[in-house]
Amino acid sequence: MASPERPDRPAGGGGPISEARFLTVAEVAAAMRVSKMTVYRLVHAGELPAHQVGRSFRIPERAVHDYLRDSFYQAG
């Protein structure tokens, strides 16, 4: 069923927020091959944006990709 506002989109969203993928601290740590404590440090230092849900954090997948891209440097 299409929404009345946007006939080309299904009802119930479909906007940017529903397309966002959030990762847990453990998933980010595994992807970056660092400890969970390192991820918590990055979040608390403001280097890696995150959303707090209750007592846990969720990090947008795009933020992890951006952080890794921006922190990459060529050695040698």
PyMOL CGO cylinders between C-alpha atoms (Angstrom):
from pymol import cmd
from pymol.cgo import CYLINDER

trace = [
    CYLINDER, 0.00, 0.00, 0.00, 1.48, 3.33, -1.02, 0.3, 1, 1, 1, 1, 1, 1,
    CYLINDER, 1.48, 3.33, -1.02, 1.44, 6.28, 1.35, 0.3, 1, 1, 1, 1, 1, 1,
    CYLINDER, 1.44, 6.28, 1.35, -0.88, 9.17, 0.41, 0.3, 1, 1, 1, 1, 1, 1,
    CYLINDER, -0.88, 9.17, 0.41, 1.98, 11.69, 0.51, 0.3, 1, 1, 1, 1, 1, 1,
    CYLINDER, 1.98, 11.69, 0.51, 4.34, 9.70, -1.73, 0.3, 1, 1, 1, 1, 1, 1,
    CYLINDER, 4.34, 9.70, -1.73, 2.62, 7.18, -3.99, 0.3, 1, 1, 1, 1, 1, 1,
    CYLINDER, 2.62, 7.18, -3.99, 6.00, 5.74, -5.02, 0.3, 1, 1, 1, 1, 1, 1,
    CYLINDER, 6.00, 5.74, -5.02, 6.89, 4.77, -1.43, 0.3, 1, 1, 1, 1, 1, 1,
    CYLINDER, 6.89, 4.77, -1.43, 5.31, 2.10, 0.74, 0.3, 1, 1, 1, 1, 1, 1,
    CYLINDER, 5.31, 2.10, 0.74, 3.39, 3.20, 3.82, 0.3, 1, 1, 1, 1, 1, 1,
    CYLINDER, 3.39, 3.20, 3.82, 5.27, 3.13, 7.11, 0.3, 1, 1, 1, 1, 1, 1,
    CYLINDER, 5.27, 3.13, 7.11, 8.45, 4.96, 6.23, 0.3, 1, 1, 1, 1, 1, 1,
    CYLINDER, 8.45, 4.96, 6.23, 11.04, 4.08, 3.71, 0.3, 1, 1, 1, 1, 1, 1,
    CYLINDER, 11.04, 4.08, 3.71, 12.87, 7.31, 4.44, 0.3, 1, 1, 1, 1, 1, 1,
    CYLINDER, 12.87, 7.31, 4.44, 16.54, 7.77, 5.33, 0.3, 1, 1, 1, 1, 1, 1,
    CYLINDER, 16.54, 7.77, 5.33, 16.12, 6.73, 8.99, 0.3, 1, 1, 1, 1, 1, 1,
    CYLINDER, 16.12, 6.73, 8.99, 14.66, 3.35, 8.04, 0.3, 1, 1, 1, 1, 1, 1,
    CYLINDER, 14.66, 3.35, 8.04, 17.59, 2.79, 5.69, 0.3, 1, 1, 1, 1, 1, 1,
    CYLINDER, 17.59, 2.79, 5.69, 20.20, 3.56, 8.37, 0.3, 1, 1, 1, 1, 1, 1,
    CYLINDER, 20.20, 3.56, 8.37, 21.99, 0.55, 9.83, 0.3, 1, 1, 1, 1, 1, 1,
    CYLINDER, 21.99, 0.55, 9.83, 23.24, 0.72, 13.40, 0.3, 1, 1, 1, 1, 1, 1,
    CYLINDER, 23.24, 0.72, 13.40, 25.98, -1.46, 14.87, 0.3, 1, 1, 1, 1, 1, 1,
    CYLINDER, 25.98, -1.46, 14.87, 26.69, -2.47, 18.44, 0.3, 1, 1, 1, 1, 1, 1,
    CYLINDER, 26.69, -2.47, 18.44, 30.00, -1.69, 20.12, 0.3, 1, 1, 1, 1, 1, 1,
    CYLINDER, 30.00, -1.69, 20.12, 30.98, -5.36, 19.80, 0.3, 1, 1, 1, 1, 1, 1,
    CYLINDER, 30.98, -5.36, 19.80, 30.22, -5.37, 16.06, 0.3, 1, 1, 1, 1, 1, 1,
    CYLINDER, 30.22, -5.37, 16.06, 32.27, -2.20, 15.52, 0.3, 1, 1, 1, 1, 1, 1,
    CYLINDER, 32.27, -2.20, 15.52, 35.15, -3.63, 17.54, 0.3, 1, 1, 1, 1, 1, 1,
    CYLINDER, 35.15, -3.63, 17.54, 35.13, -6.82, 15.49, 0.3, 1, 1, 1, 1, 1, 1,
    CYLINDER, 35.13, -6.82, 15.49, 34.98, -4.90, 12.20, 0.3, 1, 1, 1, 1, 1, 1,
    CYLINDER, 34.98, -4.90, 12.20, 37.85, -2.61, 13.21, 0.3, 1, 1, 1, 1, 1, 1,
    CYLINDER, 37.85, -2.61, 13.21, 39.77, -5.45, 14.89, 0.3, 1, 1, 1, 1, 1, 1,
    CYLINDER, 39.77, -5.45, 14.89, 40.16, -3.51, 18.14, 0.3, 1, 1, 1, 1, 1, 1,
    CYLINDER, 40.16, -3.51, 18.14, 38.84, -4.04, 21.65, 0.3, 1, 1, 1, 1, 1, 1,
    CYLINDER, 38.84, -4.04, 21.65, 35.42, -2.89, 22.79, 0.3, 1, 1, 1, 1, 1, 1,
    CYLINDER, 35.42, -2.89, 22.79, 37.16, -0.50, 25.20, 0.3, 1, 1, 1, 1, 1, 1,
    CYLINDER, 37.16, -0.50, 25.20, 38.83, 1.22, 22.23, 0.3, 1, 1, 1, 1, 1, 1,
    CYLINDER, 38.83, 1.22, 22.23, 35.42, 1.75, 20.63, 0.3, 1, 1, 1, 1, 1, 1,
    CYLINDER, 35.42, 1.75, 20.63, 34.03, 3.15, 23.89, 0.3, 1, 1, 1, 1, 1, 1,
    CYLINDER, 34.03, 3.15, 23.89, 37.00, 5.54, 24.08, 0.3, 1, 1, 1, 1, 1, 1,
    CYLINDER, 37.00, 5.54, 24.08, 36.36, 6.73, 20.52, 0.3, 1, 1, 1, 1, 1, 1,
    CYLINDER, 36.36, 6.73, 20.52, 32.68, 7.27, 21.30, 0.3, 1, 1, 1, 1, 1, 1,
    CYLINDER, 32.68, 7.27, 21.30, 33.32, 9.14, 24.57, 0.3, 1, 1, 1, 1, 1, 1,
    CYLINDER, 33.32, 9.14, 24.57, 36.04, 11.28, 22.93, 0.3, 1, 1, 1, 1, 1, 1,
    CYLINDER, 36.04, 11.28, 22.93, 33.57, 12.29, 20.23, 0.3, 1, 1, 1, 1, 1, 1,
    CYLINDER, 33.57, 12.29, 20.23, 35.67, 10.79, 17.44, 0.3, 1, 1, 1, 1, 1, 1,
    CYLINDER, 35.67, 10.79, 17.44, 32.99, 8.23, 16.59, 0.3, 1, 1, 1, 1, 1, 1,
    CYLINDER, 32.99, 8.23, 16.59, 29.37, 9.44, 16.74, 0.3, 1, 1, 1, 1, 1, 1,
    CYLINDER, 29.37, 9.44, 16.74, 26.94, 7.17, 18.55, 0.3, 1, 1, 1, 1, 1, 1,
    CYLINDER, 26.94, 7.17, 18.55, 23.40, 7.11, 19.89, 0.3, 1, 1, 1, 1, 1, 1,
    CYLINDER, 23.40, 7.11, 19.89, 22.78, 5.95, 23.42, 0.3, 1, 1, 1, 1, 1, 1,
    CYLINDER, 22.78, 5.95, 23.42, 19.88, 3.54, 23.82, 0.3, 1, 1, 1, 1, 1, 1,
    CYLINDER, 19.88, 3.54, 23.82, 19.35, 2.86, 27.48, 0.3, 1, 1, 1, 1, 1, 1,
    CYLINDER, 19.35, 2.86, 27.48, 22.79, 1.92, 28.78, 0.3, 1, 1, 1, 1, 1, 1,
    CYLINDER, 22.79, 1.92, 28.78, 24.19, 0.77, 25.45, 0.3, 1, 1, 1, 1, 1, 1,
    CYLINDER, 24.19, 0.77, 25.45, 25.42, 2.56, 22.36, 0.3, 1, 1, 1, 1, 1, 1,
    CYLINDER, 25.42, 2.56, 22.36, 24.54, 2.14, 18.70, 0.3, 1, 1, 1, 1, 1, 1,
    CYLINDER, 24.54, 2.14, 18.70, 26.92, 3.44, 16.08, 0.3, 1, 1, 1, 1, 1, 1,
    CYLINDER, 26.92, 3.44, 16.08, 25.72, 4.25, 12.55, 0.3, 1, 1, 1, 1, 1, 1,
    CYLINDER, 25.72, 4.25, 12.55, 27.46, 1.98, 10.05, 0.3, 1, 1, 1, 1, 1, 1,
    CYLINDER, 27.46, 1.98, 10.05, 28.19, 5.00, 7.84, 0.3, 1, 1, 1, 1, 1, 1,
    CYLINDER, 28.19, 5.00, 7.84, 30.03, 6.68, 10.75, 0.3, 1, 1, 1, 1, 1, 1,
    CYLINDER, 30.03, 6.68, 10.75, 32.34, 3.67, 11.07, 0.3, 1, 1, 1, 1, 1, 1,
    CYLINDER, 32.34, 3.67, 11.07, 33.12, 3.76, 7.33, 0.3, 1, 1, 1, 1, 1, 1,
    CYLINDER, 33.12, 3.76, 7.33, 33.74, 7.52, 7.48, 0.3, 1, 1, 1, 1, 1, 1,
    CYLINDER, 33.74, 7.52, 7.48, 36.00, 7.19, 10.52, 0.3, 1, 1, 1, 1, 1, 1,
    CYLINDER, 36.00, 7.19, 10.52, 38.10, 4.48, 8.89, 0.3, 1, 1, 1, 1, 1, 1,
    CYLINDER, 38.10, 4.48, 8.89, 38.32, 6.39, 5.60, 0.3, 1, 1, 1, 1, 1, 1,
    CYLINDER, 38.32, 6.39, 5.60, 39.35, 9.62, 7.33, 0.3, 1, 1, 1, 1, 1, 1,
    CYLINDER, 39.35, 9.62, 7.33, 41.91, 7.97, 9.61, 0.3, 1, 1, 1, 1, 1, 1,
    CYLINDER, 41.91, 7.97, 9.61, 43.64, 6.03, 6.83, 0.3, 1, 1, 1, 1, 1, 1,
    CYLINDER, 43.64, 6.03, 6.83, 47.12, 7.18, 5.91, 0.3, 1, 1, 1, 1, 1, 1,
    CYLINDER, 47.12, 7.18, 5.91, 49.78, 5.78, 3.62, 0.3, 1, 1, 1, 1, 1, 1,
    CYLINDER, 49.78, 5.78, 3.62, 52.85, 4.54, 5.49, 0.3, 1, 1, 1, 1, 1, 1,
    CYLINDER, 52.85, 4.54, 5.49, 56.26, 4.52, 4.00, 0.3, 1, 1, 1, 1, 1, 1,
]
cmd.load_cgo(trace, "trace")
